[in-house]
């Protein structure tokens, strides 16, 4: 089975949680507008009050396609919790 990769966008500062939540909305819109039915895991996490992130989970083979379009800040291997 192909590894799943979590594309991550980091946001820092006192409004990081709201910004990450808003960015996740845009990720969901991108998925919907591009009729992507296979890769729908998105989310946001508050790491602490000054650092939050939004993410999208995709198969490793799709990284070049979406990385170049969406320009995430970083990525990590996704493991379902």
C-alpha positions in Angstrom: 0.0 0.0 0.0 1.2 3.5 -0.9 2.3 5.8 1.9 0.0 8.6 2.8 1.6 12.0 3.1 0.3 14.9 5.2 0.8 18.3 3.4 1.1 20.9 6.1 0.7 24.7 6.2 1.9 26.4 9.4 0.4 29.5 10.8 1.9 31.4 13.7 0.7 34.3 15.9 -2.3 35.1 18.0 -4.7 34.5 15.1 -3.0 31.2 14.0 -6.0 29.0 14.9 -8.5 31.1 13.0 -6.1 31.3 10.0 -5.5 27.6 9.9 -9.3 26.9 10.2 -9.9 29.3 7.3 -7.1 27.7 5.2 -8.7 24.3 5.7 -11.9 25.7 4.2 -9.9 26.6 1.1 -8.4 23.1 1.0 -11.9 21.6 1.0 -13.0 24.0 -1.7 -10.0 23.0 -3.8 -10.9 19.4 -3.4 -14.5 20.0 -4.4 -13.7 22.4 -7.3 -11.3 19.9 -8.8 -13.7 16.9 -8.2 -11.2 15.0 -6.1 -13.0 12.2 -4.5 -10.2 9.9 -3.5 -8.2 12.2 -1.1 -10.6 14.0 1.3 -8.8 13.9 4.6 -8.2 17.5 5.8 -7.9 19.1 9.2 -6.4 21.6 11.4 -4.5 21.3 14.7 -3.6 23.9 17.3 -0.1 23.0 18.5 -0.2 25.9 21.1 -1.8 29.3 21.2 0.7 30.8 18.8 1.1 27.9 16.3 -1.6 26.1 14.4 -1.6 24.2 11.1 -3.9 23.0 8.4 -3.3 19.8 6.5 -4.4 17.6 3.6 -3.5 13.9 3.3 -2.6 12.6 -0.2 -0.9 9.5 -1.6 2.9 9.9 -2.0 2.7 9.5 -5.8 0.5 12.7 -6.0 3.0 15.0 -4.1 4.5 16.6 -7.2 1.1 17.5 -8.6 -0.4 19.1 -5.5 2.9 20.4 -3.9 3.6 22.6 -7.0 0.1 24.0 -7.1 -0.6 24.5 -3.4 2.9 25.1 -2.0 2.7 23.6 1.5 5.3 24.6 4.0 6.3 21.0 4.8 5.1 17.4 4.8 5.2 14.3 6.9 4.1 10.7 6.7 0.5 10.4 7.8 -0.5 7.7 10.2 -4.2 7.3 11.1 -4.9 7.8 14.8 
